[in-house]
Amino acid sequence: AWRAGRADRSFRRPLTAVDVVWLARSSALAADDVHVDAPVSEAWVFADERQLTAAIAELIDNARRSGATQILIEVEIDHENVDIIVADDGPGFVPEQRDAVGQPFIAPPSSDRLGLGLATVAEFAADLGGSFAVVEPHQSSWTTAVRLSLPVVDGSAGELAASEMAVDQATAQT
């Protein structure tokens, strides 16, 4: 919770442990043109689950609006971060704009949204102590890739935080 302190101060929503692998495979993001690749079985972050779902959905929608026909969500984890990489076969970003993606009013030429959705995703990541950037796709079949990187929560801590705990009346009052 300390690592996500800015989020707690800025929008006062409860942060809960969210398994990003489960979320990526959930029906909220499922579609025929979206594929999920996660070499790990779980990857925990502290976030508002609704906002995280909305952020990933925005990345998917942005890819579709830019002309992508196939979208890949990759979930990777290292000792510090969970990386959610959304790659697609769309036209990509203009090279001069790649570093500015995630700032308001910067969007691919074919987009109709002025990049506000990507700016919202970048702000969401920063609020949680993470980052958002355009990256090189892992595979040559994808032309565009963006990475939403969030601080990882240890698996056992994530499972404990996500589990329901039985609390008696005296403990609750304390």
Solvent accessible surface area in square Angstrom, and as a share of the most:
residue,aa,sasa,rsa
1,A,93,0.72
2,W,223,0.78
3,R,123,0.45
4,A,6,0.05
5,G,16,0.15
6,R,121,0.44
7,A,0,0.00
8,D,69,0.36
9,R,156,0.57
10,S,65,0.42
11,F,51,0.21
12,R,172,0.63
13,R,94,0.34
14,P,104,0.66
15,L,38,0.19
16,T,69,0.40
17,A,11,0.09
18,V,4,0.02
19,D,21,0.11
20,V,0,0.00
21,V,2,0.01
22,W,140,0.49
23,L,4,0.02
24,A,2,0.02
25,R,129,0.47
26,S,18,0.12
27,S,104,0.67
28,A,72,0.56
29,L,8,0.04
30,A,69,0.53
31,A,43,0.33
32,D,143,0.74
33,D,29,0.15
34,V,15,0.09
35,H,89,0.40
36,V,47,0.27
37,D,63,0.33
38,A,13,0.10
39,P,110,0.69
40,V,43,0.25
41,S,99,0.64
42,E,59,0.27
43,A,1,0.00
44,W,26,0.09
45,V,1,0.00
46,F,57,0.24
47,A,0,0.00
48,D,7,0.04
49,E,73,0.33
50,R,168,0.61
51,Q,51,0.23
52,L,0,0.00
53,T,25,0.15
54,A,60,0.46
55,A,6,0.05
56,I,0,0.00
57,A,32,0.25
58,E,31,0.14
59,L,5,0.02
60,I,5,0.03
61,D,54,0.28
62,N,13,0.06
63,A,5,0.04
64,R,92,0.34
65,R,75,0.27
66,S,13,0.09
67,G,49,0.47
68,A,11,0.08
69,T,91,0.53
70,Q,71,0.31
71,I,0,0.00
72,L,15,0.07
73,I,0,0.00
74,E,11,0.05
75,V,0,0.00
76,E,54,0.24
77,I,67,0.34
78,D,71,0.37
79,H,158,0.71
80,E,90,0.40
81,N,45,0.23
82,V,0,0.00
83,D,24,0.12
84,I,0,0.00
85,I,5,0.03
86,V,4,0.02
87,A,1,0.01
88,D,10,0.05
89,D,52,0.27
90,G,6,0.06
91,P,96,0.60
92,G,17,0.16
93,F,24,0.10
94,V,46,0.26
95,P,101,0.64
96,E,143,0.64
97,Q,55,0.24
98,R,71,0.26
99,D,142,0.73
100,A,23,0.18
101,V,12,0.07
102,G,10,0.10
103,Q,99,0.44
104,P,74,0.47
105,F,135,0.56
106,I,42,0.21
107,A,15,0.12
108,P,6,0.04
109,P,103,0.65
110,S,70,0.45
111,S,20,0.13
112,D,115,0.60
113,R,88,0.32
114,L,105,0.52
115,G,3,0.03
116,L,81,0.40
117,G,7,0.07
118,L,3,0.01
119,A,14,0.11
120,T,92,0.53
121,V,2,0.01
122,A,25,0.19
123,E,108,0.48
124,F,16,0.07
125,A,0,0.00
126,A,41,0.32
127,D,10,0.05
128,L,2,0.01
129,G,49,0.47
130,G,20,0.20
131,S,55,0.35
132,F,24,0.10
133,A,36,0.28
134,V,22,0.13
135,V,23,0.13
136,E,122,0.54
137,P,28,0.18
138,H,107,0.48
139,Q,88,0.39
140,S,122,0.79
141,S,78,0.50
142,W,36,0.13
143,T,81,0.47
144,T,13,0.08
145,A,0,0.00
146,V,10,0.06
147,R,75,0.28
148,L,0,0.00
149,S,9,0.06
150,L,1,0.00
151,P,17,0.11
152,V,23,0.13
153,V,18,0.10
154,D,94,0.49
155,G,28,0.27
156,S,80,0.51
157,A,45,0.35
158,G,0,0.00
159,E,87,0.39
160,L,114,0.57
161,A,54,0.42
162,A,53,0.41
163,S,57,0.37
164,E,173,0.78
165,M,137,0.61
166,A,111,0.86
167,V,80,0.46
168,D,90,0.47
169,Q,126,0.56
170,A,69,0.53
171,T,82,0.47
172,A,71,0.55
173,Q,136,0.61
174,T,151,0.88
